[in-house]
Amino acid sequence: MVNAAARFQSPLRDAPTPHVDTRALTAHCVAQMRGVTERQTADLAGIDAKAVLVVDMDNIDLASTSYVQKGEAPGSGDPLHYDAFIYRLCKLYGRRFR
């Protein structure tokens, strides 16, 4: 989960803190997740599947929270898109638990 909100109210601070460059920060976080190893078989190291969900949540107006599907967020067809994550899990678990 990556928060791309332009401002954010931390419960640890009195005032909202603006992000310096949310586009660059989001791109950085997505790029870092691309480097996380997915295991190819059950006996190898790595995680079973990975995804990046990008949200806009300022922690002030919770009703305005939204799922981001543009910009730096992984789009349809990207291996980090949620659909690819679910597909990979279903495929892996289907093979593993037949």
CYANA upper distance limits for C-alpha pairs under 8 A (distance plus 0.5 A):
  1 MET  CA     52 VAL  CA      6.27
  1 MET  CA     53 LEU  CA      5.28
  1 MET  CA     54 VAL  CA      6.29
  1 MET  CA     55 VAL  CA      7.72
  2 VAL  CA     26 THR  CA      7.18
  2 VAL  CA     29 CYS  CA      7.63
  2 VAL  CA     52 VAL  CA      7.48
  2 VAL  CA     53 LEU  CA      6.64
  2 VAL  CA     54 VAL  CA      5.22
  2 VAL  CA     55 VAL  CA      6.73
  3 ASN  CA     26 THR  CA      8.03
  3 ASN  CA     54 VAL  CA      6.34
  3 ASN  CA     55 VAL  CA      5.50
  3 ASN  CA     56 ASP  CA      6.10
  3 ASN  CA     57 MET  CA      6.88
  4 ALA  CA     22 THR  CA      6.00
  4 ALA  CA     23 ARG  CA      7.75
  4 ALA  CA     25 LEU  CA      8.38
  4 ALA  CA     26 THR  CA      6.72
  4 ALA  CA     54 VAL  CA      7.08
  4 ALA  CA     55 VAL  CA      6.44
  4 ALA  CA     56 ASP  CA      5.58
  4 ALA  CA     57 MET  CA      7.89
  5 ALA  CA     19 HIS  CA      8.07
  5 ALA  CA     22 THR  CA      7.45
  5 ALA  CA     55 VAL  CA      7.84
  5 ALA  CA     56 ASP  CA      4.95
  5 ALA  CA     57 MET  CA      6.01
  5 ALA  CA     58 ASP  CA      6.07
  6 ALA  CA     18 PRO  CA      6.42
  6 ALA  CA     19 HIS  CA      6.13
  6 ALA  CA     22 THR  CA      6.81
  6 ALA  CA     56 ASP  CA      8.42
  6 ALA  CA     58 ASP  CA      7.94
  7 ARG  CA     16 PRO  CA      6.87
  7 ARG  CA     17 THR  CA      6.25
  7 ARG  CA     18 PRO  CA      4.69
  7 ARG  CA     19 HIS  CA      6.37
  7 ARG  CA     58 ASP  CA      6.14
  8 PHE  CA     16 PRO  CA      5.83
  8 PHE  CA     17 THR  CA      5.97
  8 PHE  CA     18 PRO  CA      6.72
  8 PHE  CA     19 HIS  CA      8.03
  8 PHE  CA     57 MET  CA      7.86
  8 PHE  CA     58 ASP  CA      4.80
  8 PHE  CA     59 ASN  CA      6.47
  8 PHE  CA     60 ILE  CA      7.81
  9 GLN  CA     13 ARG  CA      7.67
  9 GLN  CA     14 ASP  CA      8.44
  9 GLN  CA     15 ALA  CA      7.01
  9 GLN  CA     16 PRO  CA      4.70
  9 GLN  CA     17 THR  CA      6.74
  9 GLN  CA     58 ASP  CA      6.65
  9 GLN  CA     59 ASN  CA      5.90
  9 GLN  CA     60 ILE  CA      6.61
 10 SER  CA     14 ASP  CA      8.31
 10 SER  CA     15 ALA  CA      8.38
 10 SER  CA     16 PRO  CA      7.26
 10 SER  CA     17 THR  CA      8.11
 10 SER  CA     59 ASN  CA      7.77
 21 ASP  CA     25 LEU  CA      6.68
 22 THR  CA     26 THR  CA      6.36
 23 ARG  CA     27 ALA  CA      6.66
 23 ARG  CA     71 GLY  CA      8.08
 23 ARG  CA     72 GLU  CA      7.16
 24 ALA  CA     28 HIS  CA      6.57
 25 LEU  CA     29 CYS  CA      6.76
 26 THR  CA     30 VAL  CA      6.69
 26 THR  CA     54 VAL  CA      8.47
 26 THR  CA     72 GLU  CA      6.77
 26 THR  CA     73 ALA  CA      8.12
 27 ALA  CA     31 ALA  CA      6.57
 27 ALA  CA     72 GLU  CA      5.98
 27 ALA  CA     73 ALA  CA      8.35
 28 HIS  CA     32 GLN  CA      6.68
 29 CYS  CA     33 MET  CA      6.86
 30 VAL  CA     34 ARG  CA      6.94
 30 VAL  CA     52 VAL  CA      7.19
 30 VAL  CA     72 GLU  CA      8.18
 30 VAL  CA     73 ALA  CA      8.10
 30 VAL  CA     74 PRO  CA      8.34
 31 ALA  CA     35 GLY  CA      7.40
 32 GLN  CA     36 VAL  CA      7.63
 33 MET  CA     50 LYS  CA      8.33
 33 MET  CA     51 ALA  CA      8.45
 33 MET  CA     52 VAL  CA      7.95
 34 ARG  CA     80 LEU  CA      8.00
 36 VAL  CA     46 GLY  CA      8.13
 37 THR  CA     45 ALA  CA      8.25
 37 THR  CA     46 GLY  CA      5.48
 37 THR  CA     47 ILE  CA      6.99
 38 GLU  CA     45 ALA  CA      8.23
 38 GLU  CA     46 GLY  CA      5.26
 38 GLU  CA     47 ILE  CA      5.30
 38 GLU  CA     48 ASP  CA      6.17
 38 GLU  CA     49 ALA  CA      6.49
 38 GLU  CA     50 LYS  CA      7.82
 39 ARG  CA     44 LEU  CA      6.10
 39 ARG  CA     45 ALA  CA      6.10
 39 ARG  CA     46 GLY  CA      4.94
 39 ARG  CA     47 ILE  CA      6.09
 39 ARG  CA     48 ASP  CA      6.25
 39 ARG  CA     49 ALA  CA      8.46
 40 GLN  CA     44 LEU  CA      7.18
 42 ALA  CA     96 ARG  CA      8.47
 48 ASP  CA     89 LEU  CA      7.43
 48 ASP  CA     92 LEU  CA      8.19
 49 ALA  CA     85 PHE  CA      6.29
 49 ALA  CA     88 ARG  CA      6.88
 49 ALA  CA     89 LEU  CA      6.74
 50 LYS  CA     80 LEU  CA      6.79
 50 LYS  CA     85 PHE  CA      6.34
 51 ALA  CA     79 PRO  CA      8.04
 51 ALA  CA     80 LEU  CA      4.83
 51 ALA  CA     81 HIS  CA      6.19
 51 ALA  CA     82 TYR  CA      6.09
 51 ALA  CA     84 ALA  CA      8.27
 51 ALA  CA     85 PHE  CA      6.14
 52 VAL  CA     73 ALA  CA      8.05
 52 VAL  CA     74 PRO  CA      7.46
 52 VAL  CA     80 LEU  CA      6.12
 52 VAL  CA     81 HIS  CA      6.94
 52 VAL  CA     82 TYR  CA      7.53
 53 LEU  CA     67 TYR  CA      8.09
 53 LEU  CA     68 VAL  CA      8.28
 53 LEU  CA     73 ALA  CA      7.73
 53 LEU  CA     74 PRO  CA      8.34
 53 LEU  CA     81 HIS  CA      8.03
 53 LEU  CA     82 TYR  CA      7.56
 54 VAL  CA     67 TYR  CA      6.66
 54 VAL  CA     68 VAL  CA      5.79
 54 VAL  CA     69 GLN  CA      7.91
 54 VAL  CA     73 ALA  CA      6.33
 55 VAL  CA     65 THR  CA      7.59
 55 VAL  CA     66 SER  CA      6.14
 55 VAL  CA     67 TYR  CA      5.02
 55 VAL  CA     68 VAL  CA      5.67
 56 ASP  CA     65 THR  CA      6.07
 56 ASP  CA     66 SER  CA      5.80
 56 ASP  CA     67 TYR  CA      6.96
 56 ASP  CA     68 VAL  CA      7.08
 57 MET  CA     61 ASP  CA      8.40
 57 MET  CA     62 LEU  CA      7.29
 57 MET  CA     64 SER  CA      7.76
 57 MET  CA     65 THR  CA      5.17
 57 MET  CA     66 SER  CA      7.28
 58 ASP  CA     62 LEU  CA      7.71
 58 ASP  CA     65 THR  CA      7.83
 61 ASP  CA     65 THR  CA      7.85
 68 VAL  CA     73 ALA  CA      7.05
 69 GLN  CA     73 ALA  CA      6.21
 69 GLN  CA     74 PRO  CA      7.80
 69 GLN  CA     75 GLY  CA      7.12
 70 LYS  CA     74 PRO  CA      8.23
 70 LYS  CA     75 GLY  CA      7.63
 74 PRO  CA     78 ASP  CA      6.28
 74 PRO  CA     79 PRO  CA      8.44
 74 PRO  CA     80 LEU  CA      6.42
 74 PRO  CA     81 HIS  CA      5.69
 75 GLY  CA     81 HIS  CA      6.43
 76 SER  CA     81 HIS  CA      6.59
 76 SER  CA     83 ASP  CA      7.98
 77 GLY  CA     81 HIS  CA      7.39
 77 GLY  CA     84 ALA  CA      7.70
 78 ASP  CA     84 ALA  CA      7.74
 79 PRO  CA     84 ALA  CA      6.08
 79 PRO  CA     85 PHE  CA      7.77
 80 LEU  CA     84 ALA  CA      7.08
 80 LEU  CA     85 PHE  CA      7.21
 81 HIS  CA     85 PHE  CA      6.95
 82 TYR  CA     86 ILE  CA      6.83
 83 ASP  CA     87 TYR  CA      6.64
 84 ALA  CA     88 ARG  CA      6.54
 85 PHE  CA     89 LEU  CA      6.78
 86 ILE  CA     90 CYS  CA      6.65
 87 TYR  CA     91 LYS  CA      6.64
 88 ARG  CA     92 LEU  CA      6.53
 89 LEU  CA     93 TYR  CA      6.39
 90 CYS  CA     94 GLY  CA      6.22
 91 LYS  CA     95 ARG  CA      6.81
 92 LEU  CA     96 ARG  CA      6.61
 93 TYR  CA     97 PHE  CA      6.28
 94 GLY  CA     98 ARG  CA      6.40
